[in-house]
Amino acid sequence: MRKFGTRNTWKRIGMVASISTLPLALASPAWAVVKYSYIQGGVAGFNSHPVTDDGGTGGNKVDFTGCHTDSGRSVTVQLRRAVIGPDTGYDEKTYTACFNGGTSSGEWGAGIEGHDYYFRITEVDGSSIVGPMISVDQTRMSF
């Protein structure tokens, strides 16, 4: 008869506990700061509210879900970092999937802890002049 509590039994219990919690650890998002909002009547030059990077391990990411314009099917987004003097702009991403019921995502590298970041709409339907408007059901910024 085996005695419960032997060294091998406790090793097996520890292994099962470790393996059973592994999916939870892998499924956890790397982003620590997440801010949701929406846009109504946005035009080229629209800036979101800034969000402070907490130094998390994920890159800076901006998602749009449910995009609507009068014509066309694209919006161009640029991540920016607020600094003293002209703000630093990073590369632009053109979003199209959000017009078809999906989510468009742009991801930039990890930011600098303690700095404020925001996104700017640089083009709506390929136009960088104020005119074409966009509405977005949900925006999500994550760091």
N, C-alpha and C positions, 0 to 999 in steps of 0.2 A: 504494500500500500504506500502510495506517495504521500508525502507530508506537504501540505500547503504551506507556503512561506519559504520554501527552499530557494536558494539563490537563483536557480534556473527559472523558476516560476515568476519571480519578481522581474527578472530580465525580460521574459516574454510579455508581462503586463506593461512594463515600460515601453517596449517596442511597439505594442499595439496602440498605446496611448499616443506615442510620437507619430506613428503613421496616420492615425485617425484625425489628428489635428493638422497634419501637413496641408491638406487642401485648403483649410481656412487661412493658413499663413500665406499660401501662394495666391489665393484669391483676393487678398487684401490690397487695395489700391496703394500705389506708392505716393499718391498726392495727399498732402496733409491739409491744404487750404483749398476749399472749393466754394465758388460764388456763382449763384444762379441769378439770371435776370431775363429781360426780354427787350426787344427794340420795336418801336412803333414809329414809322415815318422817318427812319434814318436815311441820311444822305452821305455822299462822299465827304469825308472830313469828320464824321461822327466819332467821338471818343467815348469809351466806356468809363465807368468809375474805376479808379485805381484800386488794386489789391496788393497787399504787402506780402512778399515772398517770405515764408518762414524757414527757408533752408531745407525743405524736404528733399527726398531723394529723386522725385520724379521731375521730368522736364516741364516747362511751362506749356500749357495746352489750352486751346480755345475751341469749343464745340458750338456749332449752330444746329438747331433742330427746327424744322418748319419755317422755311424761308419763302417770302412772297414779295414779288415786284409786279408792276403793271406790265412790263414786257421784259424779255430776256430771262436768263437762267444762271446768273453768276454774281458773286460778290467777292471782292478781294479784301483780305484782312491782313493787317500788320500788327505784330506785337511791339510795344514800345516800353521803354524804361524811363521813368521820370527822374531827371537829374537837374542840377542847377545849370542853367543855360539850356541850349537846345536839347530836347529829349533824344535818347538813343533809339533809333528804329531798327528793327531786325527784318529779315527777309519776309516778303509778302507771300501769302497763300491764297489761291483762288478756290472758293467753295462752290460746288455744284450739286452734290448729293442731297443737300438739305432742301432743294427745290422739288425733289421727287419723293418726299415722305421719309427720307433717311436723315442721317446726321453727318454733317461735314466736320472734319477735325483738322486742326493745324497744330503741330507740335514743334516747339523750339527747344533748344538745350536748357539745361538747368540754369536758373537765374541766380542772382546774388542775394543772399539772406539779408532781410531788412530793407530791401529796395522795393519801391512801388512800381507795378507793371499795369498796363492797360492795353486794350486793343483799339485800333483805329480802322474804320472802314475807309479804304483808299479808292475803291471803285465799286459802283453799282451798275450791273449790266454792261461792263466794259467802259463806263464813263467816269472820269475823275472830276468832272465838274458837278456842281450842285444842281440837281434836277431830278434824275430818277430816284425814287424812294424805295426803301426796303423795310419790311417788317419781319421780325424773327420771333417765333413763338417761345423759344427758350435758348438763352445763351448760357454757357458754362465755362468759367475760367478755373483752371486747377493748377496747383503748384506742388 
